[in-house]
Every structure is written in C-alpha cells, then in structure tokens.
Amino acid sequence: MKKHPFLWIVILFFILNIFNTYFLTISVFNQYIIPFQHTFLSEVCSLLGNFAILAILFLIGVLLFRKPKRISVYLVVITFILNIAIIALQYYMKSYKLAFSIFNFSLMKSPTGGFGGNVFLDWVYELFVYYRILTLLPFIILLTLILVLRKSFEDIKIELSIQKIVCSFILLMSCAVGTYSIYQHSLHKNWGFSTDYAQYGCQYAGAYNYYISELIFRVDNRPIDKDADVRSKEEELALFNKNQESYINAIDHKTYSNVDKQTGILKNKNIFVIQMESTMGFCFNQTYNGIEVTPYLNQLFKDPNCFYFDYAYTTVGIGNTSDAEFAFFTGLYPTGDMTIAWEFDAYDFQLTTLGDHLQEYASYSYNATNESFYNHNNLHEGLFKIKDFRGLETFEKLYPKEENKEKYLNYWISDQTILNWALETQKKANSLGQNAFSFVETITPHNPFYDLSDALPDFTIYDFGISGTYYQLTNYINQVKYNDKLIYDFLMDATNPESPNYLKDTVFILYGDHGNALYRGAYESLFGRELSDLEYRKLLLNIPIILFDPTGSIYNSLDASKIDSILSQTKSNTDMYRTILNLLGIETSSYYFGVNMFSGEPSYTYDPKNLDIITDDFMYCKKNNQYEVYNGETIDEALLNHILEYRKKQDDYLNTLVYTSKKKEKK
C-alpha cells in the first residue's frame, strides 16, 4: 500500500462511499426505512449513479489540487461531508419514516422551542448506542490512511488533457442523467403515489445522484399536474363519497346510508376534544412487568358511556401532529409528503372542514407550544375555521411565566393547565347560552421522551422491565402513565354535576395523534419477543380513540346485542369527521369518505407515508408486497385495488387543489 498510497485512497473513496449509501436503502442497516424491492436493474442503476457523482467529485479535486496528497485530503473532506449527510438523513428517516426530499423542507419552519437541545443529546447518544457511528467509517479509514501514509505520496502534478477531462465529464454526466431517467420512468410506471419518490430515487438513481439532482437542479418528482383541473379531480374522488342515502361498502358489500340510528343523537351537545401527543394504543388495557400503564382510563372503559376503539390507527404523513389535526378536521388522509400546514402558509386554497359545520358554536383550539408551530396561528382559524386559536404567546400574556411557573412544563404550557384553560373558556361560553367546541392538544409525551421527574410534581419512574439501553421507551410509558391519572381526574371533575368545573351536556373525544418511532429493540425488550416488520409498523400506527358520552345518548342508540365499551374494529382518525357530523345531526352536501364509528360498518386505513394498508382481515405493504392475513387465507384483491385507487384519487385531488392555487402574497 505504501508504494501506491494515492491509488488506494482513490479506490477506497469509491468503494466505501458507495457502500455507505446502503444505510439509506437496506432495512438491515436502517430499520426506520421500508425499501422498495431490490432488483438487478435497481442495483445496477444505483451503483452507476453513485459512481458517476463520486467520479465527478474526484475529477473536480484533480482539477483544483493536482497533487496526490492534496487531492487525497480533498477526498477525505468530501467523504466527511457525505458521511454526515447520510447520518442526518438517517435521523430524518427515524423521525418521519420517510426518505428526505428538499420539497419537504418546509418542516424546518416550525420552531423547535424546548425540544431542540434534548433531541440533539439523544442523537449523540444514538450515534454510539445504535452504531450510527459506523456511517463515519469511510471518513475514519481514509483519514487514518492519509496520516499513516502521509510521507509516501509522490510530489508530482497530475496532468490531464482538456479533451480527456471534457470527455470524462460528458460520459459521467450521461451516466448520471441516464440512471436518473430510468428511475423517473420506473417511478411513474410502478409507483405513482405522492410519497416515497425519494426512497425510490435512492434505490434506482443512487443516493448521491438523486440528492444532487434535487438540491442543485431542483428536479421535482412529485406527481403534481399544474395544468390539472381541480373540479375534475374532485369529481373523480366523489366516486368514493359516502355522504349518500345509499352506498355499498367495499369490504362486506352491504348497503349503508348517511342516516342511521346515531344520526342527530348529540344534536346541540358541546364537544370537547383532546388530541393526545404521541399516545399509542399498546399502553391501554395492558400490564407490563406487573405494572398497569393506564389503570384510571382502563377503569373508565368499564363505564357503559365510555367507548374505546382499540383497533384505531393514525394516518399522519410527515406533518405528524399537524397531519393528525388535518385528518380530524377534514376526514381526509394527508398525502404523506405534503406539510398541509405550511402549504397553507404558501398557497391560497380552502377545504370543507369540521369548523365550517360548527359556525353556530363558540369554537376554540389550544396548543401548548409556539403559535407559529406548524403554522397553527394561520391554519386553525384560516383552514379549520376555528373562531379562536390560542397558544403559548397568548397564554404568556395572561400568565407571565416568571409569576406562574407552576402552570408551565419547562418551555411549554403544562397539560393540566391547558386543559383547565379550555375548560374555563367553555364554561364561560355555556354561561352565555352558546354551545361550545373545544380542541386541545397535550404536549406530553413528546420526543425525545426524557425523564420529567424534576419538572412535574409526583412524577414517578416505574420499572417496566425494559433494557436500560432503551431508556426513552421507559420514560415514554411513564409519561403516558402520568397523563392517565391527569386526564382521568380532569374528566371526572368536568363530568361531576357537583363540581364547580362541571361541563353540562358535553361529549369528550380523546385520541392519539401519532406513534413515537422508537427503536424496534425497545418494544421487543418490553414484550419479551421479536417483532416482524409488519407487526412493528402496525404497533407504531395503532392509536387510542375514546368517546366518553356522560349524557348516555350513544349508549341508548346501540342495539343491546352490540353494546360493548371496547370496539375492536379497524378505524382511523379520518373516521372521526363523519362520526361527529353524524352524531350532531349536521346535514351537508360536502363529501366524506369515512364511516360512522358506531354503525358497525367495516372500514380500512392506510399509512400515507409507506402505504401499509390495514383491514380487519389483513395488512399489506404496497412498496415491497409484504403481507399478513388475519382472517381467511388470501387478500381480497378487489378490495386492495379499491383502496389503492381511493388513495390515488385523493392524493391527486389534494395535490391539484394545493399546487394549482395562487401563491399567497407575503406581508
């Protein structure tokens, strides 16, 4: 190696950096991705695309530095930059379960508030504990070689003719463009959905080739037709509309109607909604290491007026909390790659939302973080038609932090405080003879799930038998356990006629917004067994949906033979939109696509990010054809095609609505 140090540096530069891209394309190296099926063509194209970009970078180094030692140092610097970029992409994939695209960069607009520092510390921890440091091996190896062989480099200038340089660049650019063109053709032919064009690009065009094309040339592979007509796309989606006197369900092929036994039974009742941050279904009705996680809410489930949907699933895309709001208020799935909150900041579009149907209500929404977080201060009043949105800045004016520290949790409004704030406001509205709709978002448990013992009174860390390596899951479950009593006490107080905080004629809706994306090994440590890929992803999608109706109206509307507080039928947070309209007896000509959650009508759901499809009978992943069948022997192909077609039509409609709308003028 000492005889030809420069040659070895160059060879290892190519080999190690090409190998590193597999941290973005193979699930063995990165469990947070769901890769498309690897084919001979995809591997060849990826290899050639990555080689072409690395070779272009190498040629630039030769032109700039000429001497072997200087070029070698340049290659080490380039390798370090590429390695850091891949690590950053891995962290993005962990948080959003999706490969990064610059067209998702609007996510960075949200202020991090008190989250940023803690997240960074956990990233450093994971760099070593989860072996992400291995992604830096190319840099470490090349740097070590240069230091060891620094005296062995020849002090000569590398001369290249202009003709050879031009020909080399043309050849390499042709290779990069060619593989990228093959990727685009394959993407539109075999995929065509709004999300995962970036993952497809990493696998088919090569990660370096794909991201160079996005970052430098702004190549946009999203399926957006800027010449499309919104009305025609809406008419195509209307084929799936369930706001009809009679329609046939695609699962059981029975006839259902937009009017049923629950229609209007909660007319003129108040609605109090709690969107519970990162709260997942595996915590409810479960005991781990002899400790019950949610004993208080489990007890509430025994009340005949409390209904818990334990087979409910989140439908968020990269917008996480914001996407959960969008699904709740519109009954629509987010496209997965679009941050509807920030697109609403840029484009002038409107959708029919729950707020449009509640104009006679005094309506309020509350968030414990900065009011600009996910564009809440514009989105809630502008798109969701809530009359009064309130967040951290509004609260700080009423209750300055220095004088009211007990009302805050570190940087944010505490969950107990924000619930009480909403309760007091609703009481005032009711006292003025107004029906009220309250939408409250809790702030815990929140990534990175650190120990809150020093920040919350009576917060206790229980031992759930999880390996210490996975301390985040231990902290997460303890935060859920803490909130279990907090929320239960709030509900008991608000529904007690003898309490000064009594909310008369109020129905409570609670649901988790999204999963927590923690390491699979953490859950395997908790459950004491291995999880399959699909089982793990289904776990992360499973959220609680709880409806508590102290008035007894829902209970009295159900058939005696079907009354059960635990309703184990596939549902999603998109179904709540139709259910609320149905229960309140709101008549509308606008479309909806979900089911009334109390009707017994079967439903399905899908993950907008990765297109995992879930029904009562099977789970299927479109990306790599993985599946599990729960009832029966095979997957219903007709139903599968129906779901895929629905997603395609809905994605097309939202993309057309948003991206063909006029750009908003910035003030």
Long-range contacts (C-beta under 8 A, 24 or more apart in sequence): 1-145, 1-149, 2-149, 2-152, 3-152, 5-68, 5-72, 5-145, 5-149, 5-152, 5-153, 6-68, 6-69, 6-71, 6-72, 6-153, 6-154, 8-145, 8-149, 9-72, 9-75, 9-142, 9-145, 9-146, 10-58, 10-75, 12-138, 12-141, 12-142, 12-145, 13-54, 13-58, 13-75, 13-78, 13-79, 13-138, 13-142, 14-51, 14-54, 14-55, 14-58, 16-79, 16-137, 16-138, 16-141, 16-142, 17-50, 17-54, 17-79, 17-82, 17-138, 17-208, 18-47, 18-50, 18-51, 18-54, 19-138, 20-82, 20-83, 20-86, 20-135, 20-137, 20-138, 21-46, 21-50, 21-86, 21-202, 21-206, 21-207, 21-208, 23-86, 23-90, 23-135, 24-86, 24-89, 24-90, 24-93, 24-99, 24-202, 24-207, 25-199, 25-202, 25-203, 25-207, 27-533, 30-90, 30-93, 31-519, 31-520, 32-90, 32-93, 32-94, 32-97, 32-517, 33-93, 33-97, 33-99, 33-199, 34-97, 34-199, 34-533, 34-537, 34-610, 34-612, 34-621, 34-623, 34-624, 35-199, 35-203, 35-623, 35-624, 36-191, 36-196, 36-199, 36-200, 36-203, 36-623, 36-624, 37-623, 37-624, 37-625, 38-203, 41-182, 41-186, 41-204, 42-186, 42-203, 42-204, 45-179, 45-182, 45-183, 45-204, 45-205, 45-206, 46-179, 46-202, 46-203, 46-204, 46-205, 46-206, 46-207, 47-206, 48-175, 48-178, 48-179, 48-206, 49-175, 49-176, 49-179, 49-180, 49-183, 49-205, 49-206, 49-208, 49-209, 49-210, 50-206, 50-207, 50-208, 50-209, 51-175, 51-206, 52-172, 52-173, 52-175, 52-176, 52-179, 52-206, 52-209, 53-176, 53-206, 53-208, 53-209, 53-212, 54-208, 55-168, 55-172, 56-169, 56-172, 56-173, 56-176, 59-165, 59-168, 59-169, 59-172, 62-158, 62-160, 63-160, 63-165, 66-157, 66-158, 67-153, 67-155, 67-156, 67-157, 67-158, 68-153, 68-154, 68-156, 68-158, 69-146, 69-150, 69-153, 69-155, 71-158, 72-142, 72-146, 72-153, 73-146, 75-142, 76-139, 76-142, 76-143, 76-146, 79-138, 79-139, 79-142, 80-136, 80-139, 82-138, 82-208, 83-135, 83-136, 83-138, 83-139, 84-136, 85-211, 86-135, 86-207, 87-127, 87-132, 87-135, 87-136, 90-132, 90-135, 91-123, 94-517, 95-447, 95-517, 96-318, 96-320, 96-609, 97-517, 97-540, 97-609, 97-610, 98-195, 98-196, 98-198, 98-199, 98-317, 98-318, 98-336, 98-337, 98-609, 98-610, 99-196, 99-198, 99-199, 99-201, 99-202, 100-198, 101-197, 101-198, 101-214, 101-337, 102-214, 102-215, 102-218, 103-214, 103-220, 103-222, 103-337, 104-318, 104-337, 104-339, 106-339, 106-342, 106-343, 106-345, 106-346, 107-318, 107-319, 107-339, 107-342, 109-342, 109-345, 109-372, 109-375, 110-372, 110-373, 110-374, 110-375, 111-369, 111-370, 111-372, 111-373, 113-369, 113-370, 113-373, 113-392, 113-411, 113-412, 114-410, 114-411, 114-412, 115-446, 115-447, 115-448, 118-448, 118-450, 119-447, 119-448, 121-448, 122-448, 122-450, 122-472, 129-469, 130-519, 176-209, 176-212, 176-213, 179-204, 179-205, 179-206, 179-209, 180-205, 180-209, 180-210, 180-213, 180-219, 183-210, 184-221, 187-221, 188-223, 192-223, 192-648, 193-223, 193-336, 193-611, 193-622, 193-647, 193-648, 193-651, 194-222, 194-223, 194-335, 194-336, 194-337, 194-338, 194-608, 194-651, 194-655, 195-317, 195-335, 195-336, 195-337, 195-608, 195-609, 195-610, 195-611, 196-336, 196-337, 196-609, 196-610, 196-611, 196-623, 197-221, 197-222, 197-223, 197-337, 199-623, 222-337, 222-655, 223-651, 223-652, 223-655, 224-655, 224-656, 224-659, 225-652, 225-655, 225-656, 226-659, 226-660, 227-660, 228-652, 228-656, 228-660, 229-656, 230-653, 230-656, 230-657, 230-660, 233-649, 233-652, 233-653, 233-656, 233-657, 234-653, 234-657, 236-649, 236-652, 236-653, 237-591, 237-649, 237-650, 237-652, 237-653, 238-591, 239-649, 240-593, 240-646, 240-649, 240-650, 241-591, 241-592, 241-593, 242-578, 242-592, 242-593, 242-594, 242-595, 243-588, 243-589, 243-590, 243-591, 243-592, 249-601, 249-602, 250-604, 250-638, 250-639, 250-642, 250-643, 251-602, 251-603, 251-604, 251-615, 251-616, 251-636, 251-639, 252-602, 256-595, 256-599, 256-601, 258-582, 260-582, 260-596, 260-599, 261-557, 261-558, 261-599, 262-554, 262-557, 262-582, 262-583, 262-596, 262-598, 262-599, 263-582, 263-583, 263-585, 264-583, 264-584, 264-585, 265-553, 265-554, 265-556, 265-557, 265-583, 265-585, 266-507, 266-549, 266-551, 266-553, 266-554, 266-583, 266-584, 266-585, 267-584, 267-585, 268-435, 268-505, 269-435, 269-505, 269-506, 269-507, 269-551, 269-553, 269-584, 270-426, 270-430, 270-435, 270-436, 270-437, 270-438, 270-503, 270-504, 270-505, 270-506, 270-507, 271-361, 271-436, 271-437, 271-438, 271-506, 271-507, 271-509, 271-580, 271-584, 272-422, 272-423, 272-426, 272-436, 272-438, 272-440, 272-494, 272-503, 272-506, 272-507, 272-508, 272-509, 273-328, 273-437, 273-438, 273-439, 273-440, 273-508, 273-509, 273-510, 274-419, 274-440, 274-441, 274-442, 274-487, 274-508, 274-509, 274-510, 274-511, 275-321, 275-324, 275-325, 275-328, 275-439, 275-440, 275-441, 275-442, 275-511, 275-512, 275-513, 276-442, 276-483, 276-487, 276-510, 276-511, 276-512, 276-513, 276-544, 277-321, 277-441, 277-442, 277-443, 277-444, 277-445, 277-446, 277-513, 278-445, 278-446, 278-447, 278-476, 278-512, 278-513, 278-514, 278-515, 278-516, 279-442, 279-445, 279-480, 279-483, 279-512, 279-513, 279-543, 279-544, 280-480, 280-512, 280-515, 280-516, 280-539, 280-540, 280-542, 280-543, 280-544, 281-310, 281-312, 281-512, 281-542, 281-543, 281-544, 282-523, 282-539, 282-542, 283-477, 283-480, 283-481, 283-544, 284-308, 284-310, 284-544, 285-310, 285-566, 288-464, 288-465, 288-477, 288-526, 289-463, 289-464, 289-465, 291-462, 291-463, 291-464, 293-464, 293-477, 293-480, 293-481, 293-484, 294-480, 294-481, 294-484, 295-484, 296-484, 296-485, 296-487, 296-488, 296-489, 297-484, 297-487, 297-488, 297-546, 299-488, 300-488, 300-491, 300-548, 301-565, 301-566, 302-565, 303-548, 303-565, 304-552, 304-555, 304-563, 304-565, 305-548, 305-549, 305-550, 305-551, 305-552, 305-554, 305-555, 306-546, 306-547, 306-548, 306-549, 306-565, 307-546, 307-547, 307-548, 307-549, 307-554, 307-565, 307-567, 307-598, 308-544, 308-545, 308-546, 308-565, 308-566, 308-567, 309-544, 309-545, 309-546, 309-567, 309-568, 309-569, 309-571, 309-597, 310-544, 310-566, 310-567, 310-568, 311-542, 311-567, 311-568, 311-569, 311-570, 311-571, 311-616, 312-511, 312-542, 312-543, 312-544, 312-545, 312-570, 312-571, 312-572, 312-573, 313-538, 313-541, 313-542, 313-543, 313-570, 313-571, 313-572, 313-573, 313-605, 313-607, 313-614, 314-512, 314-513, 314-514, 314-515, 314-541, 314-542, 314-543, 314-572, 314-573, 315-572, 315-573, 315-574, 315-605, 315-606, 315-607, 315-608, 316-513, 316-514, 316-608, 316-609, 317-608, 317-609, 318-609, 319-374, 320-513, 320-514, 321-374, 321-441, 321-513, 321-514, 322-374, 322-375, 322-376, 322-379, 323-514, 323-608, 324-511, 324-513, 324-514, 324-573, 325-379, 325-380, 325-384, 325-441, 325-513, 327-572, 327-573, 327-574, 327-576, 327-577, 328-354, 328-511, 328-573, 328-576, 328-577, 329-353, 329-354, 329-355, 329-383, 329-384, 329-577, 330-354, 330-577, 331-574, 331-575, 331-576, 331-577, 331-578, 331-592, 331-593, 331-594, 332-574, 332-593, 332-650, 332-654, 333-574, 333-606, 333-608, 333-647, 333-650, 334-608, 334-654, 335-608, 335-650, 335-651, 335-654, 335-655, 336-607, 336-608, 336-609, 338-654, 338-655, 338-658, 339-374, 340-379, 340-654, 340-658, 341-374, 341-375, 341-376, 341-379, 342-374, 342-375, 343-658, 343-659, 344-375, 344-378, 344-379, 344-382, 344-383, 345-375, 345-378, 345-379, 345-664, 346-663, 346-664, 347-658, 347-659, 347-661, 347-662, 347-663, 347-664, 348-661, 348-662, 348-663, 348-664, 349-657, 349-658, 349-661, 350-383, 351-383, 351-657, 352-588, 352-590, 352-591, 353-383, 353-384, 353-385, 354-384, 354-385, 354-577, 354-580, 354-581, 355-384, 355-385, 355-386, 356-385, 356-590, 357-581, 357-584, 357-586, 357-588, 358-385, 358-437, 359-385, 360-435, 361-434, 361-435, 361-436, 361-437, 362-387, 362-388, 362-426, 362-429, 362-432, 362-434, 362-435, 362-436, 362-437, 363-387, 363-388, 363-436, 363-437, 363-438, 363-439, 364-388, 364-389, 364-390, 364-422, 364-425, 364-426, 364-436, 364-437, 364-438, 364-439, 365-389, 365-390, 365-438, 365-439, 365-440, 365-441, 366-390, 366-391, 366-418, 366-421, 366-422, 366-438, 366-439, 366-440, 366-441, 367-391, 367-392, 367-441, 368-392, 368-409, 368-412, 368-413, 368-414, 368-415, 368-418, 368-441, 368-442, 368-443, 369-411, 369-412, 369-443, 380-439, 386-437, 386-439, 390-421, 395-421, 409-443, 409-444, 409-452, 409-455, 409-456, 410-455, 412-443, 413-443, 414-443, 414-456, 415-442, 415-443, 415-444, 415-483, 415-486, 415-487, 416-486, 416-490, 418-442, 418-443, 419-486, 419-487, 419-490, 420-490, 420-501, 423-490, 423-494, 423-501, 423-503, 426-503, 426-506, 427-501, 427-503, 430-503, 430-504, 441-513, 442-483, 444-479, 444-482, 444-483, 445-475, 445-476, 445-479, 445-480, 445-483, 445-516, 447-516, 447-517, 448-472, 449-473, 449-475, 449-476, 449-479, 449-516, 449-518, 450-475, 451-475, 452-478, 452-479, 452-482, 456-482, 458-482, 464-526, 465-525, 465-526, 465-528, 466-522, 466-525, 466-526, 467-521, 467-522, 467-525, 469-521, 469-525, 470-518, 470-519, 470-521, 470-522, 470-525, 472-518, 472-522, 473-516, 473-518, 473-519, 473-522, 473-523, 473-525, 473-526, 476-516, 476-518, 477-526, 491-548, 495-548, 495-550, 505-551, 506-550, 507-547, 507-548, 507-549, 507-550, 507-551, 507-554, 507-583, 508-546, 508-547, 508-548, 508-549, 509-545, 509-546, 509-547, 509-548, 509-576, 509-580, 510-544, 510-545, 510-546, 510-547, 510-548, 511-543, 511-544, 511-545, 511-546, 511-573, 511-576, 512-543, 512-544, 512-545, 513-543, 513-573, 514-543, 515-539, 515-540, 515-541, 515-542, 515-543, 516-540, 532-628, 533-626, 534-612, 534-619, 534-621, 534-626, 534-627, 534-628, 535-628, 537-607, 537-610, 537-612, 537-621, 538-612, 538-614, 538-619, 541-605, 541-607, 541-612, 541-614, 543-573, 545-571, 545-573, 545-576, 545-597, 547-597, 554-583, 554-598, 557-598, 558-598, 562-600, 567-597, 567-598, 569-600, 569-602, 569-603, 569-616, 570-602, 570-603, 570-604, 570-605, 570-614, 570-615, 570-616, 571-595, 571-597, 571-603, 571-605, 572-603, 572-605, 574-605, 575-603, 593-646, 593-650, 604-639, 604-643, 606-643, 606-647, 608-647, 611-647, 613-640, 613-643, 613-644, 615-639
